[in-house]
Amino acid sequence: MANGQVVNVPGQGDPPLGNNGQYPGQGKPALTLETTTVFTMNVAQSIDNQEFHAQQQVTVSVVPPPPPKPRITKFHGSVAIDETQLQLTLSWITDLANQVTITNINGLQKPSDTLVIKPTQSDPLASTYTLEARKGAEAPTSTISIIWTGYKSAKLPGLAAACALLPNATRLYCLGLTSNNVTALDPTTLANLPGSPYPVPNPVSIAASPDSARVYVNQLASDKQTLKAYDAATFTAVGPAASIQNGAAILA
């Protein structure tokens, strides 16, 4: 219904309204109003040849929809080491914001951008970065937190030459060049597993089978190399060793 338009209900040819009901009727589409509209109901009744009239009005206000709010579509962060330099990469996408800021970073930012932060001893990384996308009084935020966790280490006998992680991630095997053994570690805790280290003469390389069932150790003895298979769970030898000649393994 447009401004200034007068609509009579019921329309010409329609049945009169009842004492109780609704308009539009059940299952009919609702009225669409463009501006604030006054509805006037007129009621007439004839009693003993005398006309009685009553009228009541109701005003339905139409207000414009609120303006769309700014929003943050994405705010991601990742920490990496570029050669020897630690760096934090922040990337974000905002919509409808006219002022974008990030805590612990000076100045206004672009609505969508990627920023690389390289900390120094005098200017380290902050523990949190909060992105704010503001438009008027509306200002949604999103926060990234950096949580540092301690690292774990394991002391290995002798000089460790190489390590192999089982594909199922249940064991980590490391060679001891000078100690002539293989150490089995829990990959999560780096704790030494029972029975480890296992004596293996002159180990130089190690590899795990794709099914995590076996571990293969290349051993060097004076003028030849041998390849030996071990059960990955018990580290007991499986089958005969193979002699390696010109890059090929030959069963001994």
C-alpha positions in Angstrom: 0.0 0.0 0.0 1.6 3.3 -1.2 1.4 6.7 0.5 -2.0 8.4 0.1 -3.7 5.3 -1.3 -7.2 4.6 0.0 -8.3 1.0 0.0 -11.9 0.0 1.0 -12.3 -3.4 2.6 -14.2 -5.4 1.6 -13.7 -4.5 -2.0 -16.5 -4.1 -4.5 -18.2 -7.4 -5.1 -16.7 -9.0 -2.0 -18.9 -10.3 0.9 -19.2 -8.0 3.9 -16.9 -8.5 6.9 -18.2 -10.6 9.8 -18.4 -9.5 13.4 -15.2 -11.6 14.1 -12.5 -12.3 11.6 -9.2 -11.2 10.1 -8.1 -9.5 7.0 -6.6 -10.7 4.7 -8.3 -14.0 5.4 -6.7 -17.2 6.4 -4.1 -18.4 3.9 -4.1 -15.1 2.0 -0.9 -13.0 1.6 -0.4 -10.3 4.2 -0.6 -6.6 3.3 2.6 -4.9 2.3 3.0 -1.4 3.7 5.5 1.2 2.3 4.8 3.9 4.9 3.0 4.4 8.2 -0.7 3.7 7.6 -3.9 4.5 9.4 -6.6 1.8 9.2 -10.2 3.0 9.9 -13.0 0.6 10.8 -16.6 1.8 10.3 -19.5 -0.2 11.8 -23.1 0.5 11.0 -26.3 -1.1 12.4 -29.9 -0.3 11.8 -32.2 -0.8 14.8 -35.9 0.1 14.6 -35.3 2.2 11.5 -32.6 4.1 13.4 -29.0 4.0 12.1 -26.1 3.6 14.5 -22.5 4.2 13.5 -19.2 3.6 15.2 -15.6 4.1 14.1 -12.2 3.1 15.4 -8.7 3.7 14.0 -5.4 1.9 14.4 -2.0 3.2 13.2 0.6 0.8 11.9 4.0 2.4 11.9 6.6 1.5 9.2 10.2 2.2 10.0 13.1 1.7 7.7 15.2 -1.5 8.2 18.4 -1.0 10.2 21.5 -0.5 8.2 23.6 -3.7 7.6 26.2 -4.3 10.3 29.9 -4.7 9.7 31.2 -8.2 10.1 34.5 -10.2 10.2 34.5 -13.0 7.7 38.0 -14.3 8.5 40.8 -13.7 11.0 43.6 -16.3 11.0 47.1 -16.4 12.4 50.0 -18.8 11.9 53.5 -18.9 13.4 56.4 -20.2 11.4 60.2 -19.9 11.1 61.5 -18.3 7.9 65.1 -19.6 7.8 66.2 -18.5 11.3 63.6 -15.8 11.8 60.4 -16.4 13.8 57.4 -14.7 12.2 53.6 -14.4 12.7 51.3 -14.1 9.8 47.9 -12.5 10.3 45.2 -12.5 7.6 41.7 -11.1 7.7 38.6 -10.3 5.7 36.0 -7.8 6.9 32.8 -6.5 5.3 31.1 -3.1 5.5 33.7 -1.8 8.1 35.1 1.8 7.7 37.7 1.4 10.4 39.7 -1.7 11.0 42.2 -2.0 13.9 44.3 -4.7 15.5 45.5 -4.5 19.1 49.2 -4.4 19.6 49.6 -3.1 16.0 49.8 0.6 15.4 47.5 2.4 12.9 44.4 1.6 10.9 44.4 -1.5 8.8 42.9 -2.3 5.4 39.5 -3.9 5.4 41.1 -7.1 4.0 44.8 -7.8 4.2 47.7 -10.1 5.2 50.3 -8.9 7.6 53.7 -10.5 8.5 55.1 -9.6 11.9 58.8 -10.4 12.7 59.4 -10.0 16.4 62.6 -8.7 17.9 64.1 -8.9 21.4 62.9 -5.4 22.1 59.5 -5.9 20.4 58.3 -9.5 21.0 55.1 -11.0 19.9 52.0 -10.2 22.0 50.0 -13.0 23.6 46.8 -11.9 21.8 45.8 -9.9 18.8 42.2 -8.6 18.6 40.7 -7.5 15.3 38.0 -4.8 15.4 35.8 -4.0 12.4 34.0 -0.8 13.2 31.1 1.1 11.5 29.5 3.7 13.7 28.5 2.2 17.0 28.8 -1.4 15.6 32.2 -3.0 16.2 32.4 -6.8 16.1 35.7 -8.3 17.2 37.7 -11.5 16.8 40.8 -12.5 18.8 43.8 -14.8 18.1 45.8 -16.1 21.1 49.4 -17.4 20.9 50.0 -20.2 23.3 53.6 -21.3 23.8 54.1 -24.9 25.0 57.3 -26.4 26.3 59.2 -28.8 24.1 60.3 -32.3 24.9 63.7 -33.9 24.4 65.3 -37.3 24.7 68.9 -38.2 25.6 70.2 -40.8 23.2 73.2 -43.0 23.8 76.0 -42.1 21.4 75.7 -40.0 18.3 72.3 -40.2 16.7 72.5 -40.6 13.0 68.9 -41.0 11.8 65.4 -41.7 13.1 62.4 -43.4 11.7 58.8 -43.0 12.8 56.4 -45.9 12.3 53.5 -44.8 10.0 51.1 -45.6 12.8 53.0 -43.2 15.0 53.4 -45.7 17.9 57.2 -45.8 18.0 60.2 -43.7 17.0 63.5 -45.5 16.3 66.8 -43.7 16.4 70.2 -45.0 15.5 73.3 -44.7 17.7 76.4 -44.5 15.5 79.0 -44.5 18.2 77.0 -46.7 20.6 76.1 -49.4 18.1 72.4 -49.6 19.1 68.9 -48.6 18.1 66.7 -46.6 20.6 62.9 -47.0 20.7 61.0 -44.0 21.9 57.4 -43.1 22.6 56.7 -40.4 19.9 54.5 -38.4 22.3 56.5 -38.4 25.5 60.0 -39.3 24.0 60.3 -41.7 26.8 62.5 -44.8 26.3 60.4 -47.9 25.7 61.0 -51.1 27.7 64.0 -53.1 26.4 65.5 -50.1 24.6 68.1 -49.5 23.4 68.7 -52.6 21.3 72.2 -53.6 20.4 72.8 -53.3 16.6 76.4 -53.3 15.3 77.4 -50.5 13.0 73.9 -49.1 12.1 74.0 -46.4 9.4 70.4 -45.9 8.3 66.9 -47.1 9.3 63.4 -47.2 7.6 59.9 -48.5 8.6 57.6 -50.6 6.4 54.4 -48.9 5.3 52.3 -51.3 7.5 54.4 -50.4 10.6 55.1 -54.1 11.1 58.9 -54.0 10.4 61.9 -51.9 10.7 64.8 -52.2 8.3 68.4 -51.3 9.5 71.3 -50.9 7.2 74.5 -52.0 8.9 78.0 -51.4 7.7 80.7 -54.0 8.3 84.2 -53.4 7.0 83.9 -54.0 3.2 80.1 -54.7 2.9 76.7 -53.5 4.0 73.8 -55.7 5.2 70.1 -54.9 5.4 68.3 -56.6 8.3 64.6 -56.7 9.1 63.3 -56.4 12.7 59.8 -56.9 14.2 58.6 -53.3 14.9 56.9 -54.3 18.2 59.7 -56.4 19.8 62.7 -55.5 17.7 63.7 -59.1 17.1 65.3 -60.1 13.9 62.9 -61.4 11.2 64.3 -63.6 8.4 67.8 -63.6 7.1 69.9 -60.5 6.5 70.5 -59.2 2.9 73.9 -58.2 1.6 73.9 -54.9 -0.3 76.0 -54.8 -3.4 76.0 -51.9 -5.9 72.8 -50.6 -4.4 70.9 -53.9 -4.6 70.0 -56.1 -1.6 70.9 -59.8 -2.0 69.8 -62.4 0.6 72.8 -63.8 2.5 
